[in-house]
Amino acid sequence: MGSFSSKPVQVAPEQVSAARSIALRPGQGRPQPLRCASMPVSPTKKKKRASAQPARRAAKRSQIRPVNASRVDPTILQSDLHQIMAQRVRDARARRFMTRKALAQESGISLAYLARVERGTGNISLGLLQRLALALNMPVESFFAAEQAPNADFTMIVEFLRRQSPERLAFIRRQLFDNHDRAQRVALVGIRGVGKSTIGPALAERLAVPFVELNREIEKEAGLGVSEIFTVYGQHGYRVIERRCLERIIVNHPKVVLATAGGIVAETATYEVLLSSFFSIWLKASPIVMFERVLAQHDARIASPELRNEAIENIERTLEARRHLYELAPAAFDTGGKTVEQVVGGLLGLLPAGALAQPSGTS
């Protein structure tokens, strides 16, 4: 048998106090002998403990409950989740016309790591996922699955809608949004460069109603320019102000022509308010036409001669990501190759009967 060391053991008072509180805890049976980490253990006891460890591990394994297989979908692998995440991040970024660099700066995630996430090879943490959601102004759960239904009525309605054809769904949506109040307001939607800010005032003048540009209202609300709002408050802050301004316009203007920001269609809740409160018209044009118009505005952030091909590709990618959303508008008009007067005349022909006021100059 090995001999014990005769060297005195130094034990701090706080260690003794903590050990006593554990050993003498009520309901734990008889007090256990106190032992500190610095106290020696005999070789015999060490050998016994080592031989008992395999048996203890086996006992713990036998106590593990089997996973309920019915709650695990074997077809959804980790790599599949990464690909779903990657696709939804790319789609969300495209709908907002954000470059990957802009999203990296907005979220505080490195550009290299964000590229891995968008390729489906980045094992993103919950903290970074939250940052990404805030930067895109999206619920975290929207990256993976739909929200849980809040009640039975919601569940039944969703199931009913799932069984409908695309044509039937479009009819149901029109029935829900078609009302007299909506016909009294006109909203112009579309990507930047399509002519909303130019066409809007001319259309409002013909209809003898006010013209409001949503971005100007947002700037007044924040006391900052749009680019500064994104810098200071981020995507989420901008969208909160946008929604607030839109609701105020609805209250203050029973008749109005509104020019919206291009990305409003990517914000589901705000876009639903717009569609239900305005007769929305999608103004569209080819990517090249939109590029030339933006270039004429001398905005190097969006388009410049040196970046022509890249800028046109960005416009095409954004248009493709938003097309199905713009198509929810009840009317559309191509502004390419037309004068302002021709576009206004075409839009007047799209308005519902009795909408707004009688155009000026008519009897």
PyMOL commands that set and color helices and strands:
alter all, ss='L'
color gray80, all
select helices_A, chain A and resi 13-23+43-63+69-71+78-95+100-107+111-119+126-136+140-143+152-162+166-177+180-183+196-207+214-222+226-252+262-266+268-277+287-296+305-326+340-350
alter helices_A, ss='H'
color red, helices_A
select strands_A, chain A and resi 185-189+211-213+256-259+279-284+331-334
alter strands_A, ss='S'
color yellow, strands_A
deselect
rebuild
show_as cartoon
